[in-house]
């Protein structure tokens, strides 16, 4: 008798992909990956937190080029950081005509600003990982907002 093949679910597959793509980030504080998948399970975008493609980081970690890190800032103000969030980068790189009923998979908790972007796109499902140390992102309020905007939310 042959043993049954155990395949990961699509959600597990895309979240693993978000974890892998997060390793491309040069941020030393938080490496975040995001995958947007169309309604028919095609990858629309797979990105990570980091600066714009034209930014010259010389493949060095952010401790060499991010003013926020150089100044030792620890607050929630990222104005001096040239990097964008993984979710924002994924949305920016997507063809919006493919986002109707799409799903977004993020390797950590989605912040409120990225949640607001999500609600403008047609993405209807958000899967994110909420750790104990991401309280500063206020995941309960983010999830409440997304649900009010008719986006399904799943904590992975």
C-alpha atoms as one frame of an Amber mdcrd trajectory, in Angstrom:
protein
   0.000   0.000   0.000   1.343   3.389  -1.013   1.466   6.181   1.558  -0.489
   9.317   0.793   1.434  12.260  -0.573   1.149  15.260   1.738   1.050  18.460
  -0.256   1.150  21.879   1.371  -1.939  24.020   0.928  -1.733  26.978  -1.432
  -1.743  29.294   1.584   1.222  27.417   3.089   3.025  27.503  -0.244   2.627
  31.256  -0.710   3.556  32.033   2.903   6.716  29.946   2.532   7.488  31.890
  -0.613   7.055  35.157   1.326   9.498  33.835   3.926  12.061  32.965   1.255
  11.752  36.278  -0.612  12.140  38.162   2.704  15.753  36.965   2.805  16.524
  39.370  -0.082  15.951  42.359   2.218  19.003  44.290   3.369  17.205  45.568
   6.481  18.867  44.386   9.680  15.824  45.132  11.850  13.132  43.242   9.944
  13.329  41.209   6.768   9.812  41.085   5.349   8.521  39.291   2.280   5.231
  39.690   0.458   3.605  37.656  -2.283   0.468  38.710  -4.137  -1.383  35.867
  -5.815  -4.182  36.255  -8.354  -7.582  34.623  -7.945  -6.378  31.683 -10.089
  -3.199  31.095  -7.999  -0.643  32.833 -10.184   2.072  34.936  -8.585   1.488
  38.568  -9.488   4.340  39.989  -7.374   6.912  38.715  -4.913   8.843  41.444
  -3.128  10.567  42.396   0.104  11.107  45.534   2.148  13.773  47.724   0.644
  14.542  50.882  -1.285  13.617  51.646  -4.886  15.498  49.730  -7.585  17.545
  52.840  -8.515  18.846  53.267  -4.955  22.560  52.422  -4.828  23.035  50.279
  -1.716  26.083  48.378  -3.044  24.572  45.125  -1.685  25.401  46.306   1.838
  23.020  46.036   4.812  21.008  49.099   5.766  23.452  49.960   8.555  25.639
  51.441   5.785  23.084  53.603   3.941  19.897  54.116   5.971  20.016  57.382
   7.923  17.528  55.986  10.440  19.890  53.130  11.274  22.966  55.370  11.197
  21.292  57.704  13.722  20.128  54.810  15.911  16.460  55.831  15.671  14.046
  53.411  17.335  10.679  55.148  17.073   7.903  54.584  14.580   8.983  57.413
  12.258  10.614  56.026   9.115  10.911  59.310   7.186  14.709  59.035   7.037
  14.617  55.424   5.790  14.696  55.036   1.983  13.058  51.593   2.083   9.444
  50.786   1.332   7.392  48.073   2.982   7.188  44.721   1.224   3.417  45.053
   0.783   3.690  48.521  -0.780   6.479  47.319  -3.069   4.375  44.332  -4.174
   1.343  46.511  -4.906   3.502  48.990  -6.827   4.909  46.198  -9.003   1.527
  44.598  -9.721  -0.722  44.964 -12.725  -3.825  46.260 -10.974  -6.100  44.586
 -13.501  -4.954  41.261 -12.003  -5.719  42.156  -8.381  -9.490  41.621  -8.348
 -10.104  38.871  -5.736  -6.338  38.426  -5.254  -4.640  37.391  -2.016  -1.696
  38.987  -0.254   0.698  36.928   1.877   3.030  38.805   4.230   5.699  37.227
   6.412   4.842  39.572   9.299   1.954  41.720  10.497   0.616  44.215   7.959
   0.744  47.835   9.141  -2.156  50.288   8.847  -0.634  52.248   5.948  -0.184
  49.076   3.898  -3.693  47.930   4.871  -5.026  51.182   3.422  -3.167  50.469
   0.177  -4.591  46.942   0.077  -8.154  48.251   0.294  -7.614  50.378  -2.808
  -6.617  47.442  -5.033  -9.233  44.710  -5.227  -7.201  42.332  -3.042  -9.790
  40.407  -1.027  -7.718  38.182   1.270  -4.757  39.021   3.509  -2.661  36.359
   5.198  -0.099  37.672   7.663   1.994  36.375  10.519   1.444  38.143  13.832
   4.211  37.658  16.376   4.179  38.887  19.966   6.797  41.546  19.160   4.772
  43.317  16.428   2.370  45.119  18.751   3.684  48.443  17.459   1.919  47.600
  14.166  -1.390  47.326  16.047  -2.534  44.152  14.258  -5.953  44.036  15.932
  -6.850  47.507  14.626  -5.412  46.677  11.185  -7.477  43.493  10.975 -10.616
  45.318  12.123 -10.093  47.964   9.452  -9.491  45.382   6.708 -12.629  43.460
   7.679 -14.664  46.679   7.649 -13.400  47.178   4.083 -14.600  43.659   3.171
 -11.151  42.076   3.101 -10.841  38.622   4.651  -7.960  38.396   7.132  -6.092
  35.307   8.258  -3.416  35.119  10.928  -0.921  32.462   9.955
